[in-house]
Amino acid sequence: MIAVAVASAAACANRSPYQCTATDQCVLGGQQGFCEAEGFCSFSDPGCDSGRRFEPNAGGGLGGSCTSGGPRDDAPPNACGAVGQACCSGEPACGDGTFCMAGTCQQCVTDVTIGHRYICQTRYDGSIWCAGENDNGELGNGSAGIDQLTPTQVTDAMGPLTDVTKLGVAYDASCAIRAGGSVWCWGIGGDGQLGNGGTAMGQSPLPVRVVMQNGMPLTGIVELDGGYGHVCGRDEAGEVWCWGRNGNGQLGNGTTTPANQKFATRVLNASGGTPFTGAQSLFAGGDFTCVLKATDQLWCWGADYDGQLGDNLTANRLVPFMAARTTSASAGLFHLCILDADGSVSCAGANYHAQVGNGEGGAFNGADQRTFEKVLAEPGGAPMTGAKAVVAGGPMSCAVMQDDTVRCWGDSFFGQTGTGTGSQVPFEVLVRTPAGAKKLEKVDRLVARYPRACAHTEAGAWVCWGRGRSGEFGNGKTIDRGLAEPLTGVTCP
């Protein structure tokens, strides 16, 4: 390929105009240009009706002017309309999931978290919007018992929350990290998962502040996640704090008494007494919790009744132990999956929904797998390879592949595999389009919990699939999704 460094044109203003004969001869600062019919190079410019402008030293008086031609069949998309790019001159100015602000396309929904029968969306401005079931005030809008088919804003006694940096969701309770790393929770609280101290509240439809045992507010938290009845937070120093249900040791403080903890307590080392440190990321299963350390060590604690901790035991772990070495791991309700160094995935735990991907189980029938075993590409075949991240949901598991597609496996009675069918081994997730189903591509983030998953694409949009019969997807409907479709209901600015 011949590459002409026209980026140097401004410094060589006296050079003769470069005449091109093919598009691949036009490159400016790493950007691919176009060889126009006039024989000079142009480059994308959303300020031109044609979307292209001649390079400054083009001959024939064309230098710096807009091209007169229309869209080109061989042209890549104009450098506008995606997150971080300039707003396009036409309509829409920005692509799905983005909006135009100060001339640049910005991300609208920055994060999605999935509860039992609801979904919460975090907007660019730190506000939280939730839709779905609201029996226990889990939508945080000040009411309980009234489901919402379109998102409503989370609010406290002072008004809407607008300073949320992270959100963590348990079964029917949500917790938000706000300015200064303080934590506020709402929803069901009978197991102490609201963490507000004193007498455990049955529920709170408005956020209440999480406190430590001394009654002082918990601060410095940078990440949250929750299970069936407990919530854990990682602080900026790498320590972990947990509150709520503790009958299986899921709080990691060395005891199961009391069975419910109404305030945040530190997770402790096996040596006893000293705080557990070094956590770099955190995630919770149904009744257990795990963290990853910078040394690629996976440490877990809590319930092991289905072998979900992968240690070939079924005894609860009351303090953290090192369960595996991995760079990516994820906890389902009753199973745990890790990414192996060769790009394969291994899972342990319950398999009655075929969620461990070993070619067996499903339809509420399947033996527990008490050690980490490879996810298979096909029943009885070789392991699946080519994964770069793993995400475990409830009755399914998924992997983001090296080519930025997604594969899922498990039962799909709510459509939660996103493949159009249930499977004991991985299949590619499909997205529904007006022209029909096609492969979901360019995924840079994936979240899954219960029978539901959402993927974020490079363009800035979110698509989701799985259970939607409580209005979780915020589109005014109560319909499950067997294929990925856009997440709606929240608009920007």
PyMOL commands that set and color helices and strands:
alter all, ss='L'
color gray80, all
select helices_A, chain A and resi 6-12+23-25+179-181
alter helices_A, ss='H'
color red, helices_A
select strands_A, chain A and resi 4-5+26-28+31-32+34-35+41-44+52-54+98-101+104-107+109-114+118-123+128-132+148-153+155-156+159-160+166-169+173-177+183-188+203-209+221-226+230-235+240-245+260-266+279-284+288-293+297-302+317-325+329-331+335-339+345-349+369-374+387-392+396-401+406-410+423-428+430-433+436-439+443-448+452-457+462-466+481-486
alter strands_A, ss='S'
color yellow, strands_A
deselect
rebuild
show_as cartoon
